[in-house]
Amino acid sequence: MMIADEKYIFKPDTQRKIFYLIACGLFLFAVGVVISIWQESQHAENHAAAEISKTLVASADQHAASHENGHHGAEGGHHEPAVWLQRVFSSLWHNNIFFAGIGIIGLFFIAIQYAAQAGWSAPIKRVPLAMGHWIPFAGILTLVIWFVVKGHVFHWTHASLYADGGDAILKGKGAYFYWPLDKGTFPIFYVIRMVLFFGLWYWFFTWIKSEMLAEDIDGSQQHWFTARKISAYFLVVFAVSSSVSAWDWVMSIDPHWFSTMFGWYVFASWWVTGLATITLIIVNLKSAGYMKVVTQNHLHDLGKFVFAFSVFWTYIWFCQFMLIYYSNLPEETIYFVQRMRTSPYGWIFYANVVLNFVLPFLLLMTRDAKRQMSMLKVVCPIVIVGHWFDFYNMVTPGTMKGNGGVGFIEIGLALIFMGVFLFVVLNSLSKLQLVAKHHPFMEESLHHHI
């Protein structure tokens, strides 16, 4: 069956809403910075006043000495990064890695469909393809942001830790970051991995995309076979690169801690977030009158994916926690103690379970729920927000210790990243044929029924 041309129109009204979203994020971010600076100045003034009051019980000479010491201590404190700036650095890295994963999952979803020879997804693959256009932006942002935040987010980058009398544990891991240069210098091996991974992901993305678009033009089935072969190669590369990137970009924030399941854990969080994003975009497009060939049966499959992999994420979450808890190793359990019992991370730790498992499980349990756009519009944002908090708890406790929080700074940066991500994805989608015209499994998909 020949599919009629269908193009998504990126209307000025939609663009304006996205710009409003970005502007709102910038405003909240600016307000958050101002409030944080004011609070820190108030705290510093109160601390200084308390120090001065203590000296009133001392002699005049002791008072002068104490005041002198306090003055020098204040000057020394200026060399440490302000808490508000540390929050900005931490949130930048958190949001960047979160949205980078969503873009990468767009490509991964397409590759899985080709490798599995799936027919049901033929009408919807242009949405994850559009999401994949975020990969080059994410690569540039990751490289730039890392060099901006590295000394404040990644403890292992301080050269003093590798000197005589430094950190023995990090000395043992130094080669992983710094080879072949001296430990504590430029982390060339680490940076090469970062550039290589994004380069490979983008290369596979452009290769698969070229085959998909060529299929629209000449209708040759050879394009499908070629895309399937490329997808198989990509999945092998992704199996390695996704795990190593999780170790590099997230787990190394807590360099004394490690988990053999962490690569799976980050992938599971990325994967279900990407599925929720794909589903949310599709149901909103269909509500706007696009993607007429998408039926409730396709929505059912998408809903099953979100439902099933919410359970899968919970399985990985529990296994990682259970194995470390059961072995009762102090150097490993401290990671969870910090997140479960330290303010302000405790409520987020337990909210993760509610947002990412309990609510998706209960709301998508029935067959009808998975087939209703209204229900998917409720559940998918819950999953996306829930896993934003999941990545928050992976990143922030290791960087902020007890000074973390979710405020205007974090929410503002999240809205900025979301707005830019949506603009890139929707702009890319408007330049594609919305539904593949000559996909060899399109006829099967149009008669898909479950």
Buried (B, 14 or more C-beta within 10 A) or exposed (E): EEBEEBEBEBEEEBBEEBEEBBEBBBEBBEBBBEBBBEEBEEEEEEEBEEBEEEBEEEEEEEBEEBEEEBEEEEEEEEEEEBBBBBBBBBBBBBBBBBBBBBBBBBBBBBBBBBBEEBBBBBBBBBBBBBBBBBBBBBBEBBEEBBEEBBEBBBBBBBEEBBEEEBBEEBBEBBEBBBBEEEBBEEBEBBBEBBEEBBEBBBBBBEBBBBBBBBBBEEEBEEBBEBBBEBBEBBBEBBEEBBBBBBBBBBBBBBBBBBBEBBBBBBBBBBBBBBBBBBBBBBBBBBEEEBBEBBBBBBBBBBBBBBBBBBEBBBBBBEBBBEBBEEEEEEEBBBBBEBBBEBEBBBEBBEBBBEBBBEBBBEBBEEEEBBBBBEBBBBBBEBBBBBBBBBBBBBBBBBBBEEBBBBBBBBBBBBBBBBBBBBBBBBBBBBEBBBBBBBBBBBEEBBEBEE
